[in-house]
Amino acid sequence: MKTAYKFRLYPNRQQEAQLALTLDTCRHLWNKALADRKNAWEREGITRSYEDQAALLVFEKQSNPYLNAVHSQVEQDVLRRLQKSFDNFFRRVREGARKKGYPRFKSINRYSSVTYPQSGFKLNGSRLILSKISGGIRTFVHRPIVGRIKTCSIKRDKTNAWYVIFATELENPTKLKPKTAIGVDLGITHAAVTSDGQYFDYPKYHVQAEKKNRAANKSLHRKKPGSNNRKKAQTKLARIAKRVTNLREEFLHQVSRKLVNSADIIVFEDLSIQNMLKNHCLAKHIQDISWGES
């Protein structure tokens, strides 16, 4: 059984600068590897593989000091992610999908996470120790980690807050015999109605925040592109969206905990959320309470 644990990080100024440099270095590596793949195909008809680019990375590190400031497995993971993006692109082409999703170059605002796939990290109490990052990063570990940690991902959101996500695996989970079962019907009038008579109403956080969101958007578009005031306005807008996300996740966690405590087996109706969103009159409300999208 696989589980993910997400904790807030509080790096000091030096650590935050090193983490930001790691993100930026990995972003440049992604862009350079993507350009190499495009040029190799367009000019020579050659398809680059992960193994080819991993071998080229060894030589590139000899002349690029920035690459030496990042853990080697983190850089290899960037190339693996690019390989996975191309695999997904070719799969969608074979399936005849309308949107093929060719891998794109990443701007500074579109690359927000790096992953330590096997080593280079250690959680020592409330301190996260990362390779190539000085000292231990203060971490708010709000619950114990169960299982063996497989990967460690570092993420920065649009409000410049840092998080660590541990992916764990529990090899032999305890098997229990189910005794009770309930069905759950999802809707708009009520977020969820159970077969035993419980119902949960969603507070519609997105609708409540629309006025602030609209004002922040107008303020953002009045700012000069590239200015510090525009960056501040972007952060303010991101904080409004983050608050809505946090409130939504809190509601879903509370409801899911009540459902889990009430029965051993929970059956949800099978809904196609993407098709339902095509209804422009109800799309905003459907997405706001969508369990599948949250």
Buried (B, 14 or more C-beta within 10 A) or exposed (E): EEEEBEBEBEBEEEBBEBBBBBBBBBBBBBBBBBEBBBEBEEEEEEEBEBEBBBEBBEEBBEEBEEBEEBBBBBBBBBBBBBBEBBEEBEEBEEEEEEEEEEBEEBEEEEBBBBBBBEEBBBBEEEEBBBBBBEBBBBBEBEEEEEBEBEBBBBBBBBBEBBBBBBBBEEEEEEEEEEEEEBBBEBBEEBBBBBEEEBEBEBEBBBEEBEEBBEEBEEBBEEBEEEEEEBEEBBBBBBBBBBBBBEBBEEBBEEBEEEBEEEBEEBEEEEBEEEEBBEEEEEEEBBBBBBBEEE
